[in-house]
Amino acid sequence: MSTQSLFSKKNIQSQQPDTRRGLLEELNLPPEMITFIRKNARNLQIGLICVAVLILTWIFYDYYTEMQEKKGASLLASGLQTESTEQRIEMLENVINDYGRTDAARWSKLELAHLDYKDGRFEAAAAKYKEILETLPAQNSLVPLTRLNLAQSYEDAGQFDQAIAQYSLLKKSPGFINQGYWGLGRMYMAKEDTEQARKTYEELLSSLDDTSDPGLKLQLEAKLASLDAGRPVISSQPEANQQ
């Protein structure tokens, strides 16, 4: 049996260094990086697949959320245009049940609370406003408006202490400062706490400047004069909103 020559063509080729260049070499990557990539190729491929799945999932979720918002808004609009109160309530409840995480659901809850208030169900309205308020982010623009509705519901339900708590917070909200003070004054007057009512009106009056509404100043001065004369005027109707 003859042995293969050391100088045979096949043997010579097997001993020659591999000079082939791959894609990584063509990219002029550092040798250490090329070695790392080839050594961990499988793990890197799995990582890339996971990233791609996450990106596609996010895109799908964003699309799904957008479609839910549109469908909820459309159903809300249809509900608000419905003349029948029963049908309106049913459609608003459907928005809440089917699209509970959308802005349309939040507006539907507000509308249901408004309907309770309009029909004189003040405690039911207050419960709904409170629930909505607890779910709103602190910086949401609906917070002061919902708080005003909650305070008025407490007020009309005769729950003056709860109303005072909400009006006290409301007077710190830009755009609703005057409503907060007026509400506090009404509540203290209703509780026959004339001293606190006087302090409330004095605090509001002292916060006004030369650019404030002169009519508001006159109303406050009249309130204080009435209190000083021992003849507080207790009105069952809230004063007109003063901005």
Buried (B, 14 or more C-beta within 10 A) or exposed (E): EEEEEEEEEEEEEEEEEEEEEEEBEEEEBEEEEBEEEEEEEEEEEEEEEEEEEEEEEEEEEEEEEEEBBEBBBEBBEBBEEBEEEEEBBEBBBBBBEBBBEBEBBBBBBBBBBBBBBEEEBBBBBBBBBBEBBEEBEEEEEBBBBBBBBBBBBBBBBEBBEBBBBBBBBBBEBEEBBBBBBBBBBBBBBBEEBBEBBBBBBBBBBEEBEEEBEEEBEEBBEEBBEBBEEEEBEEEEEEBEEBE
